[in-house]
Amino acid sequence: MKDFRVTPIRNGTVIDHINCGRALKVLRIIGITESVRSTVSILLHVPSKKDGWKDVIKIEDRELDSREVDKISLIAPRATINIIRDFNVAQKTQVKMPEIVKGIVRCGNPNCITNMNEPVETEFVVEAKKPLVLRCLYCDRIQEDVADRLI
């Protein structure tokens, strides 16, 4: 059987150690769509000595901003972000889930002030990290499945 490998990228970002099965959600929350003009490689269900199994995403010619990294931390808390420059890892960071999540998750309570067309940014306290539980600072509603509520 032939072994196919993904080629290295010259410049861009590699998101490694994504929880198995979450790569497509990561792509969605960082806005990677069919309109992207750069090469994007998605590796699903890759063997990992550290995690057993993982997903990996390589994005050519794009570096993530801190807001995107915060979003990734909510659905892939073990992920690492590798910034690649001239085929070398220029920077490697472990995502860190913030204690307060501002402006990146929509509240599930339709009556929350943040869903009433008011100029109020959503804000949640991280009550638990495993499994992830967020509490809205405005209405106290608990949010458990945040992957579908990411803004």
N, C-alpha and C positions, 0 to 999 in steps of 0.2 A: 504494500500500500504506500502511495506517495504521501509525503508529509508536506502540507502547504503551510507557509508561514506568512504573516503580515509583514510587509516591508517597513523599515524604520521611517520616521518622519523627520524632515529637516528642521522645521520650526512648528510649534504648536503645543498641544496639551494631550497628555495621556492620563486618563482617569482609570486607575487600577484598583483592584480589590473591591469592586462593586458587588454588593450582595447578589448572588446568583439569581438571574431572572429579572433584575431591576434595570438593566442597561437601557432598554427602550423607554422606560419612565424617565431616566436621567436625560436622555436625548430630548424628550418632550419638554422637560422643565427648563432646560437651558436653551430652548428655541432652535434646535437643529431640525430643519425641515427639508423638503425636497428642493427648496430654493437656494440652499447653501451651495456655494461654488467651490468649496474646498473638499478634499478627500476626507471622508469619515470612515473609519474602520470600526466594526462592532464585533467583538469576540464574545460569544455566549458559551457558558458552561465549560470554562477552561480549568484544567486541573491546577490546584494551588497547594503547595506544601504548607503554607500558613493557614489557609481557610478551608481546605478541602476542595471547594469549587468556587469560582468567581466569574464575573463578567469584566470586560475591559473595553474602553472606548478610546480611540485615537482620533484627534481632530487636527488636521493640518492647518497651519496659519491662523490659529485662534488661541488666545489665552483667556481664561475665565476671570470674571470679576468676583469680588468678595460676596456679593448677593447671590450669584450663581453657586458658589461654593457652599454657602449657608443652606441653600435649597438641597443640594446634594447630600449634605450631612443629615438631613431629616429622613431621607429614604435609603441612604447607603452610608451609615455611620462609620464603617471601617475603610472607606475609600481613601485613596491617596491621590494627590494631584501632582503630576510631574510636568514641569514646564520644560519644553525641549527647544534648544537653540543650537543650530549647526550640528544636528544629529546627537547632541549630548544633553544629559539632564542638567539643566542650569539651576533648577530649584525643585525640591521635593517636599511636600507638606502633607500631613495627615489632616483630613477634614476634622473640624471641631464643632460640635453642636453648640450653638449659643444658648445661654440661660434664658434670654428673652428673644422671642422671634417676632420681628417687626416687619410688616408690609409684604410678607412673602407667602402667607397662608390666609385663605378666606375663611371667615367664621361660618360654621354650619348652621348657626341659628339665624333663620330668616328675619327675626325681629331685632337682631343685634344692631346697634347704632352704626356699626361699620358696613352694614348692608342696606342702609337707608339713604343712599346718595348724599350723605353728609361728608364734609372734608375731614374724615377721621381715618387715620391709618390703623390697620389691624395690629394688635399686639397680644402676644400669648406668652405665658410662663411655661417653661418646660417642667412639668410635674414629675415625669418619669422618662428615662431614655430607652429602656428596654422592657417591655414594648414602649414605643413613643406615645406619650400622653401630653397634650397641650391644653392649657386652660386660658380661655379668653379673659383678658383683663377688664373688658367692658361688661360682659353679660355672664361671666363665670361658666359658660358652656364648655364641657370637656370635648376635645377633638382627639380622636384616636386614629382614624385612617386619614392622614394628611396628604398622602400621595396624590389624591384626586382634587385636593383643595389648594394646591400650590398655585400661586398667581404668577 
